[in-house]
Amino acid sequence: MAQGKYRSDIDGLRAVAVIAVLLHHLNTGLLPGGFVGVDIFFVISGFLITSQVFSEVKRNAFSLKGFYQRRINRIVPALVTVLLATVIVGAFILSPVDLIRLNVSALLSLLGVSNIYIWVKYGNYFAADASEAPLLHTWSLGIEEQFYLIWPLFIVLLYRLAPRYVLPVLAIGVVAAVGVSEYATGVFATAAYYLLPTRFFELMLGGLLGIYLHQPRIIGKLTAHGLALAGYLLIGFSLFALNPNSTFPGINALIPCLGAALLILAGSGDTRSRLLTSRPMVFIGLISYSLYLWHWPLIAYLSYLEIPIDLPVGAMLVTVSLILAWLSWRYVEVPFRRNGATWHFSRVFARRFAFPALGLATLAVLSLLFHGFPQRFSPDVSLLEAMTQQKPSEIRSGCHVTNALYSTGPNDACRLGVKKAELDGIMIGDSFANHFTGMVDLLAKPNNLSIMDYTMDSCPPIIGYTVDMSEVYAAHCAKRNERAFSLIEQNHYRYVVLAAIWPRDAIAKDMVEASIKRVVEHSGEVIVILRNQHIEKAASCPIRHLMFGTDHNCTVAQSAIAPYWADIRVKFPQVHFIDPNQVICPQGVCSPIIQGQLLYLDDSHLNEVGSRFIGRTLLDRGYSLLHDPVAPPHAAATKFDATAHL
């Protein structure tokens, strides 16, 4: 491959990547795996950057300052333009907490660490609250910018120490990095999605290809056709077979990356794809960076304003995104890249990085100091938002095990109810068990009980049952559950509290029943906390109503409980039930806000305020942990019947 030669097919591949991402973000359902477009971008970036760096290193012409100057000129001007526009719009429509998050994430986006911030603040990329974060998409820029900090130095060092072994070392590195990604995705799923170590192989694969093609290589037409066909098939498979529930990145991310690599390799021969080199695809590829930057804030703000993205709105959004992307490319990207090439590095760094960073830092600090400027809205907005920030897992830090922290033994400091030497029982379950800890803490006190909090994300207390998770994490969950059940068998606790997002399907009935049977055989009384009602936009709907005066109904009809609980109650008289929906859903209508208290953290999880509010309400009605606040479930109650639940 001749260095510096423009390849229109790579711009076409960029177009494939950005179109995939755009269609996925529009929730069209056409491309469930459209998020892999980002992985295609990573391969392209690794290929182009490494090709340029390696060429300069071999000619002894590489300059670290020159490299970073080109990166600043390429990335920062368009990014700052979008960040400023997004922040200005956000100042008018975002709530205080969301405005603080936006201004902080804008600064961190420019600094190249927004992926870490987004991981910490929003967690799951596909979660409902993340879909309204205007700068969510900048996580991928963080990955690339962190890669740029270390990769050139690595290439220089590797070439100087072992010039004959650059390709073998990189090939081994790619294989090892895939293994790291696969393992880490199983253990730290959320972190793995956002962080460089688990994405490194994608950029490294592109780098390997860049060095491989540094020397001219003759690829016949037939071979090129075969490589291109394989590349299209791999990318097509990823776009349609993968979905947000797929384990990712890991091995699954390798599929689209290999597809992109094969298409780049095929393009180096005489064959050129008519699709990738067509004028529309090349045009979209040229503006793909700006299109990627602009499209998501538009989608996020429409979602925030509760404007449904139907076909007309979606078409308008795509049109506006294309117009903004072209304007940004034509009047920001190209001019700044050209005139910045003649500037001294210190001038480029000061004017195009340091000054914008200082401005964004000022905005972030001001929004923090003035608490997101709450005077823009009713005081009740800030009161409700404060409730949504009360996360049970953070309040009792170290007690609930998340994907990023795994341990087998209970922590003696994680006691609910009365703090005393004697332990009366244990509470096991998943994140839904964890969000009931505030309620259990209150309900245990009237009976002078001390209950151990022993909960773990995505790990319901059901032997043999797994939710959507990797094999590695499933193994950790199984180990955790076995440890919990062993503790019950060894200690014969007087009371065992079980809580989870209990499956509703009949297939899980036998596993639930077998698990409860095992607990009953080795303990005194068993308290099962039924799952609380799922309410779409439960945490945001009441707040948006106050902010914008929308008439959106935040309530929903109560869902039926799983029918197998009636059989379990009959078979095991020692089992008692707590139904939080008795408080959340009076008369069968469920509301996320009751008596001015916002109960939810997200669509399903309760915040600490909500959990304790339910506990206090049950206490006021004369109930405790040992006094069923509901009549035992029976077959007639599989559909909501107020008389069966009150």
C-alpha positions in Angstrom: 0.0 0.0 0.0 1.5 3.3 -1.0 1.6 5.6 2.1 -0.5 8.8 1.9 -2.6 7.5 -1.0 -6.2 8.4 -0.6 -8.6 5.4 -0.5 -12.2 6.2 -1.2 -13.2 2.7 -0.1 -12.2 3.5 3.4 -14.5 6.5 3.4 -17.2 4.2 2.1 -16.5 1.9 5.0 -16.8 4.9 7.4 -20.2 5.5 5.8 -21.3 1.9 6.6 -20.2 2.4 10.2 -21.9 5.8 10.8 -25.1 4.7 9.0 -25.3 1.6 11.2 -24.9 3.6 14.3 -27.4 6.2 13.2 -30.1 3.6 12.4 -29.5 1.8 15.6 -29.8 5.0 17.6 -33.1 5.8 15.9 -34.5 2.6 17.3 -35.8 1.6 13.8 -35.3 -2.1 14.6 -33.7 -2.5 11.2 -30.2 -3.1 12.6 -30.3 -4.5 16.1 -26.5 -4.8 16.0 -25.9 -1.3 14.6 -23.8 -0.4 17.6 -21.0 -2.4 16.0 -20.4 0.6 13.7 -18.3 2.0 16.4 -16.1 -1.1 16.3 -15.7 -0.6 12.5 -14.5 3.0 13.3 -12.0 1.6 15.7 -10.4 -0.7 13.1 -10.3 2.1 10.6 -8.6 4.5 13.1 -6.1 1.9 14.1 -5.3 1.2 10.5 -4.9 4.8 9.4 -3.0 6.0 12.4 -0.6 3.1 12.4 0.0 3.3 8.7 1.1 7.0 9.1 3.1 6.5 12.2 4.9 3.4 11.0 5.8 5.1 7.7 7.3 8.1 9.5 9.1 5.9 12.0 10.8 3.9 9.2 11.9 7.1 7.5 13.1 8.4 10.9 10.7 11.3 10.4 8.3 10.7 13.2 7.6 13.6 15.6 5.4 13.1 18.7 4.5 16.8 18.6 3.6 16.6 15.0 1.4 13.6 15.6 -0.5 15.2 18.4 -0.8 18.4 16.5 -2.5 16.5 13.6 -4.8 14.8 16.1 -5.8 18.1 17.7 -6.5 19.6 14.3 -8.5 16.6 13.2 -10.6 15.9 16.3 -10.9 19.0 18.5 -12.5 21.8 16.3 -15.6 19.8 15.3 -15.9 18.3 18.8 -15.7 21.7 20.5 -18.3 23.1 18.1 -20.7 20.3 18.9 -20.0 20.5 22.7 -20.7 24.2 22.8 -23.9 23.9 20.8 -25.0 21.0 23.0 -24.2 22.8 26.3 -26.1 26.0 25.1 -29.2 24.0 24.3 -28.9 22.0 27.5 -28.9 25.2 29.6 -32.5 25.8 28.5 -34.0 22.4 28.8 -32.0 20.1 31.2 -32.8 19.7 34.8 -30.2 20.8 37.4 -28.6 17.4 37.9 -28.6 16.7 34.2 -27.1 20.1 33.4 -24.3 19.4 35.8 -23.7 16.0 34.2 -23.7 17.6 30.7 -21.2 20.3 31.6 -18.9 17.9 33.4 -19.1 15.3 30.5 -18.4 18.1 28.0 -15.1 18.9 29.7 -14.2 15.3 30.1 -15.1 14.6 26.4 -12.5 17.2 25.4 -10.0 15.7 27.8 -10.5 12.3 26.4 -11.9 10.5 29.5 -15.6 10.8 29.0 -15.9 7.0 28.6 -14.8 6.6 32.3 -17.3 9.2 33.5 -20.1 7.8 31.5 -19.4 4.3 32.8 -19.5 5.5 36.4 -22.5 7.8 36.0 -24.7 5.9 33.6 -23.6 2.3 33.6 -25.2 0.2 30.9 -24.9 1.8 27.5 -28.4 0.6 26.6 -30.1 1.7 29.8 -33.1 4.0 29.5 -31.5 6.9 31.4 -28.3 6.7 29.3 -30.5 7.2 26.2 -31.1 10.8 27.3 -27.5 11.7 27.9 -26.6 14.2 25.1 -22.9 13.3 25.1 -23.2 9.6 25.7 -21.6 8.9 22.3 -18.4 10.6 23.2 -17.3 7.5 25.1 -15.8 6.2 21.8 -13.8 9.3 21.4 -12.3 8.7 24.8 -11.2 5.3 23.7 -9.5 6.6 20.7 -7.8 9.6 22.4 -6.4 7.3 25.1 -5.2 4.9 22.4 -3.4 7.9 20.7 -1.5 8.6 23.9 0.2 5.3 24.1 0.1 3.7 20.6 2.7 5.9 18.8 5.2 5.5 21.6 4.6 1.7 21.6 5.2 1.5 17.8 8.4 3.6 18.0 9.8 1.5 20.9 8.8 -1.8 19.2 10.4 -0.8 15.9 13.7 0.3 17.6 14.0 -2.8 19.8 12.8 -5.5 17.4 12.2 -4.1 13.9 12.0 -7.6 12.4 9.4 -8.8 14.8 6.9 -6.0 14.7 4.2 -8.0 12.9 4.5 -11.2 15.0 4.4 -9.1 18.3 1.3 -7.3 17.1 -0.3 -10.5 16.0 0.3 -12.1 19.4 -0.9 -8.9 21.0 -4.2 -8.9 19.2 -4.9 -12.5 20.2 -4.0 -11.8 23.9 -6.1 -8.6 23.9 -9.1 -10.5 22.5 -8.7 -13.0 25.4 -8.5 -10.1 27.9 -11.6 -8.6 26.4 -13.6 -11.8 26.5 -12.7 -12.6 30.1 -13.2 -9.0 31.3 -16.6 -8.8 29.5 -17.7 -11.8 31.5 -16.7 -10.4 34.8 -17.0 -6.6 34.4 -19.6 -6.3 31.6 -20.4 -2.7 32.0 -16.9 -1.5 32.4 -15.7 -3.7 29.6 -18.1 -1.9 27.2 -16.6 1.5 27.9 -12.9 1.1 28.7 -9.8 0.9 26.5 -8.3 -2.4 27.7 -11.3 -4.4 26.5 -11.4 -2.4 23.2 -7.7 -2.3 22.6 -7.7 -5.3 20.3 -10.0 -3.6 17.8 -7.6 -0.7 17.3 -4.6 -3.0 17.4 -6.2 -5.2 14.7 -6.3 -2.1 12.4 -2.7 -1.3 13.4 -1.6 -4.8 12.5 -3.2 -4.5 9.1 -1.6 -1.0 8.6 1.9 -2.5 9.2 1.1 -5.6 7.1 0.1 -3.4 4.1 3.1 -1.0 4.6 4.9 -3.0 1.9 3.2 -3.3 -1.5 1.3 -6.5 -1.7 -0.3 -7.9 -4.8 -3.8 -9.2 -4.2 -5.5 -10.8 -7.2 -9.0 -9.9 -8.2 -10.4 -13.3 -7.2 -8.7 -13.2 -3.8 -9.9 -9.6 -3.3 -13.5 -10.6 -4.2 -13.3 -13.4 -1.7 -11.9 -11.2 1.1 -14.5 -8.5 0.4 -17.4 -11.1 0.4 -16.2 -12.5 3.7 -15.9 -9.0 5.1 -19.4 -8.1 4.0 -20.8 -11.3 5.5 -19.1 -10.8 8.8 -20.3 -7.2 9.1 -23.8 -8.1 7.9 -24.0 -11.0 10.4 -23.0 -8.6 13.2 -25.6 -6.0 12.2 -28.5 -8.4 12.2 -27.5 -11.2 14.6 -26.1 -9.2 17.5 -28.3 -7.0 19.7 -28.1 -5.0 22.9 -28.5 -8.2 25.0 -25.5 -9.9 23.3 -22.3 -10.3 25.4 -20.1 -7.4 24.2 -17.3 -6.6 23.4 -15.2 -9.8 23.7 -15.4 -12.4 20.9 -18.6 -10.9 19.5 -16.8 -7.6 18.8 -14.1 -9.5 16.9 -16.7 -10.4 14.2 -17.3 -6.9 12.8 -13.7 -6.0 13.3 -12.5 -8.9 11.2 -15.1 -7.9 8.6 -13.8 -4.4 8.5 -10.2 -5.6 8.3 -11.0 -7.9 5.4 -12.7 -5.1 3.5 -9.7 -2.9 4.0 -7.4 -5.7 2.9 -9.5 -6.4 -0.2 -9.5 -2.8 -1.1 -5.7 -2.8 -1.3 -5.9 -4.9 -4.5 -7.2 -4.0 -7.9 -10.8 -4.7 -7.0 -12.9 -1.8 -5.7 -16.3 -2.2 -4.3 -18.9 -0.3 -6.2 -20.9 0.2 -3.0 -18.0 1.6 -0.9 -16.7 3.8 -3.6 -20.0 5.2 -4.8 -20.3 8.9 -4.5 -23.1 8.9 -1.9 -21.1 6.5 0.4 -17.8 8.5 -0.1 -19.6 11.7 0.7 -21.2 10.3 3.9 -17.8 8.9 4.8 -16.1 12.3 4.4 -18.6 13.8 6.9 -18.9 10.7 9.1 -17.0 12.2 12.0 -19.2 15.3 12.1 -22.3 13.2 11.5 -21.4 11.0 14.4 -20.9 14.0 16.6 -24.2 15.8 15.7 -26.8 13.0 15.4 -26.8 11.8 19.0 -27.4 15.1 20.9 -30.4 15.7 18.6 -31.8 12.2 19.4 -31.1 12.6 23.1 -32.8 16.0 23.3 -35.9 14.8 21.4 -36.1 11.9 23.9 -35.6 14.2 26.8 -38.5 16.4 25.6 -40.6 13.3 25.2 -41.0 13.8 21.5 -41.6 10.4 19.8 -39.2 9.7 16.9 -41.7 8.4 14.4 -41.0 8.3 10.6 -41.6 12.0 9.9 -39.6 13.1 12.9 -36.9 10.5 12.2 -36.6 11.7 8.6 -36.3 15.3 9.7 -33.7 14.4 12.3 -31.6 12.6 9.7 -31.9 15.5 7.3 -30.9 18.0 10.0 -28.0 15.8 11.1 -26.7 15.6 7.5 -26.9 19.4 7.1 -25.1 20.1 10.3 -22.5 17.5 9.5 -21.8 18.9 6.1 -21.6 22.5 7.5 -19.3 21.3 10.2 -17.1 19.4 7.8 -17.0 22.2 5.2 -16.5 25.2 7.5 -14.9 23.7 10.6 -13.1 20.4 9.9 -11.4 21.1 6.6 -10.4 24.8 7.2 -9.0 24.1 10.8 -7.1 21.1 9.6 -5.5 23.0 6.8 -4.5 26.2 8.5 -3.5 24.3 11.7 -0.9 22.3 9.8 1.3 25.4 9.4 1.0 26.5 13.1 3.5 25.8 15.8 2.5 23.1 18.2 2.2 25.4 21.2 -0.1 27.7 19.3 -2.3 24.7 18.2 -2.3 23.3 21.7 -3.2 26.6 23.4 -5.9 27.9 21.0 -7.5 24.6 20.0 -7.2 22.6 23.2 -6.2 24.5 26.3 -8.5 27.5 25.8 -11.6 25.5 25.0 -10.8 23.2 27.9 -10.5 26.2 30.2 -13.9 27.5 29.0 -15.6 24.1 29.5 -14.0 23.7 32.9 -15.4 27.1 33.9 -18.9 26.0 32.8 -18.5 22.7 34.7 -17.3 24.4 37.9 -20.1 27.1 37.8 -22.8 24.4 37.3 -21.4 22.5 40.3 -21.1 25.6 42.5 -24.6 26.8 41.6 -26.1 23.3 41.7 -27.2 23.3 38.1 -29.0 26.6 38.4 -32.2 25.2 39.9 -33.9 28.6 39.7 -34.7 27.8 36.1 -37.5 25.5 37.3 -39.9 24.9 40.2 -38.1 24.2 43.5 -39.9 20.8 43.5 -37.7 19.7 40.6 -34.6 19.8 42.7 -36.4 18.0 45.6 -37.4 15.1 43.4 -34.0 14.9 41.7 -32.4 14.7 45.0 -34.4 11.6 45.7 -33.3 9.9 42.5 -29.7 10.3 43.6 -30.2 8.1 46.7 -28.8 4.8 45.4 -29.0 1.9 47.9 -25.8 0.3 46.5 -23.9 3.5 47.2 -25.4 4.2 50.6 -24.3 0.8 51.8 -21.1 0.7 49.8 -19.3 -2.6 49.9 -22.4 -4.6 50.8 -23.9 -5.1 47.4 -21.7 -6.8 44.9 -21.6 -5.3 41.4 -20.1 -6.6 38.2 -16.9 -4.8 39.0 -16.5 -6.4 42.5 -16.8 -10.0 43.3 -16.5 -11.7 46.7 -17.8 -14.9 48.2 -18.1 -14.1 51.9 -20.5 -11.8 53.7 -19.4 -8.6 55.2 -20.3 -8.5 58.9 -20.7 -4.7 58.7 -23.6 -5.1 56.3 -26.4 -5.6 58.8 -29.9 -4.5 58.3 -32.3 -3.8 61.2 -30.9 -3.9 64.7 -27.1 -3.7 65.1 -26.3 -6.5 67.6 -23.9 -9.4 68.1 -26.4 -12.1 67.2 -27.3 -12.5 63.5 -30.9 -13.5 63.0 -31.0 -14.0 59.3 -29.7 -13.3 55.8 -31.1 -11.5 52.7 -30.0 -12.8 49.3 -30.9 -11.8 45.8 -30.0 -9.5 42.9 -30.0 -5.7 42.5 -33.8 -5.8 43.1 -33.0 -7.4 46.5 -30.5 -4.6 47.1 -33.0 -1.9 46.4 -35.3 -3.3 49.2 -32.5 -3.1 51.8 -33.9 0.2 53.1 -37.4 -1.3 53.5 -36.0 -4.4 55.2 -33.9 -2.3 57.5 -37.0 -0.6 58.8 -39.3 -3.7 58.9 -36.7 -5.7 60.9 -36.4 -3.3 63.8 -39.8 -3.8 65.5 -38.9 -7.5 65.9 -35.3 -6.7 67.1 -33.9 -8.6 64.1 -30.4 -8.3 62.5 -30.3 -9.3 58.9 -27.2 -9.7 56.8 -27.3 -8.0 53.3 -25.7 -10.5 50.9 -26.9 -9.4 47.4 -25.3 -9.4 44.0 -26.1 -7.8 40.7 -27.9 -9.9 38.1 -27.8 -12.9 40.5 -31.3 -14.0 41.6 -31.4 -16.6 44.4 -32.5 -19.3 42.0 -30.3 -22.4 41.6 -29.7 -23.1 37.9 -31.4 -20.0 36.6 -29.4 -17.3 34.8 -30.4 -14.0 33.3 -28.8 -12.6 30.2 -25.1 -12.7 31.2 -21.8 -14.2 30.0 -20.7 -17.6 31.0 -18.0 -16.2 33.2 -20.4 -14.0 35.1 -22.9 -16.8 35.3 -20.2 -19.0 36.9 -19.5 -16.2 39.5 -23.3 -16.0 40.2 -23.5 -19.7 40.6 -20.6 -19.7 43.0 -22.1 -16.8 44.9 -25.5 -18.5 45.2 -23.9 -21.8 46.3 -22.0 -19.9 49.0 -25.3 -18.2 50.1 -27.2 -21.5 50.3 -24.3 -23.1 52.1 -24.3 -20.4 54.7 -28.1 -21.0 55.2 -27.5 -24.8 55.6 -24.6 -24.3 58.0 -26.1 -21.6 60.2 -29.8 -22.5 60.1 -30.8 -18.9 60.2 -34.1 -18.2 61.9 -35.1 -15.9 59.0 -34.1 -15.8 55.3 -35.2 -13.0 53.0 -35.3 -13.7 49.3 -35.8 -11.0 46.7 -35.2 -10.6 43.0 -36.7 -9.6 39.7 -38.5 -12.9 39.8 -39.1 -14.5 36.4 -42.7 -14.7 35.4 -42.4 -17.6 33.0 -43.6 -21.1 33.9 -40.3 -22.6 32.8 -38.6 -21.0 35.9 -41.3 -22.3 38.3 -39.5 -25.6 39.1 -36.2 -23.8 39.7 -37.8 -21.2 42.0 -39.6 -23.9 43.9 -36.5 -26.1 44.3 -34.5 -23.2 45.5 -37.1 -22.2 48.1 -37.4 -25.8 49.2 -33.7 -25.9 49.8 -33.9 -22.8 52.0 -37.0 -23.9 53.9 -35.3 -27.2 54.8 -32.5 -25.4 56.6 -34.0 -22.3 58.1 -36.9 -21.1 60.2 -39.1 -18.7 58.3 -38.7 -17.5 54.8 -39.7 -14.0 53.6 -40.2 -13.6 49.9 -40.3 -10.0 48.6 -42.3 -10.0 45.4 -41.1 -7.9 42.5 -42.2 -4.3 42.3 -44.0 -2.8 39.3 -42.0 -1.7 36.3 -43.0 1.8 35.2 -41.5 3.3 32.1 -39.6 6.5 32.8 -40.6 6.2 36.4 -37.8 8.4 37.7 -38.0 11.1 35.0 -41.7 11.4 34.2 -42.8 13.3 37.3 -39.8 15.6 37.0 -40.4 16.4 33.4 -44.1 17.0 34.2 -42.9 19.8 36.6 -40.3 21.1 34.2 -42.3 21.3 31.0 -45.9 21.0 32.2 -46.5 17.9 30.1 -49.7 16.0 30.6 -48.1 12.6 30.2 -49.6 10.0 32.5 -46.9 8.6 34.7 -49.1 5.8 36.1 -49.6 2.3 34.8 -52.0 -0.6 35.6 -50.5 -3.2 37.9 -49.2 -6.3 36.2 -50.1 -9.8 37.3 -47.9 -11.6 39.7 -46.3 -14.9 38.7 -48.9 -17.6 39.1 -46.5 -20.1 40.6 -46.4 -18.2 43.9 -49.8 -19.5 44.8 -48.6 -23.1 44.6 -45.4 -22.3 46.5 -47.4 -20.7 49.4 -49.6 -23.8 49.7 -46.6 -26.2 49.6 -44.5 -24.2 52.1 -46.4 -22.6 55.0 -43.2 -21.2 56.4 -43.0 -18.8 53.4 -44.3 -15.3 54.0 -44.7 -12.6 51.4 -44.1 -8.9 51.2 -45.7 -7.2 48.2 -44.3 -3.6 47.7 -47.0 -3.0 45.1 -49.5 -2.8 48.0 -48.0 0.7 48.5 -47.0 1.5 44.9 -50.2 0.3 43.3 -53.3 1.3 45.4 -56.4 0.0 43.7 -54.3 -1.5 41.0 -52.9 1.8 39.6 -49.2 2.1 40.1 -47.5 5.5 40.5 -43.8 6.4 40.7 -44.6 9.3 43.1 -46.7 9.0 46.2 -47.3 11.7 48.8 -44.6 13.8 47.1 -42.1 11.0 47.4 -40.4 9.9 44.2 -39.9 6.2 44.7 -37.9 5.1 41.7 -34.2 5.2 40.7 -34.9 4.1 37.1 -37.8 2.3 35.3 -37.7 -0.7 37.7 -35.3 -0.1 40.6 -36.3 1.8 43.7 -34.2 4.6 45.2 -33.4 4.6 48.9 -36.2 7.2 49.6 -38.7 4.9 47.9 -37.5 1.8 49.6 -37.8 3.3 53.0 -41.1 5.1 52.2 -42.6 1.7 51.5 -41.1 0.3 54.7 -42.5 3.2 56.8 -45.9 2.9 55.1 -46.1 -0.8 56.0 -45.0 -0.1 59.5 -47.7 2.5 59.8 -50.2 -0.1 58.8 -49.0 -2.4 61.6 -46.8 -4.7 59.6 -43.2 -5.8 60.2 -40.8 -8.3 58.6 -42.6 -11.2 60.3 -46.1 -10.0 59.7 -47.4 -10.6 56.1 -48.5 -7.2 54.7 -50.5 -9.1 52.1 -52.7 -12.1 52.1 -50.9 -15.2 50.8 -51.0 -15.2 47.0 -53.4 -17.7 45.5 -54.5 -18.7 42.0 -57.2 -16.1 41.8 -54.7 -13.3 42.4 -52.7 -14.0 39.2 -54.6 -11.1 37.8 -54.8 -8.1 40.1 -57.6 -8.3 42.6 -57.6 -5.5 45.2 -59.3 -7.7 47.8 -56.5 -10.3 47.5 -53.7 -7.7 48.0 -55.0 -5.5 50.8 
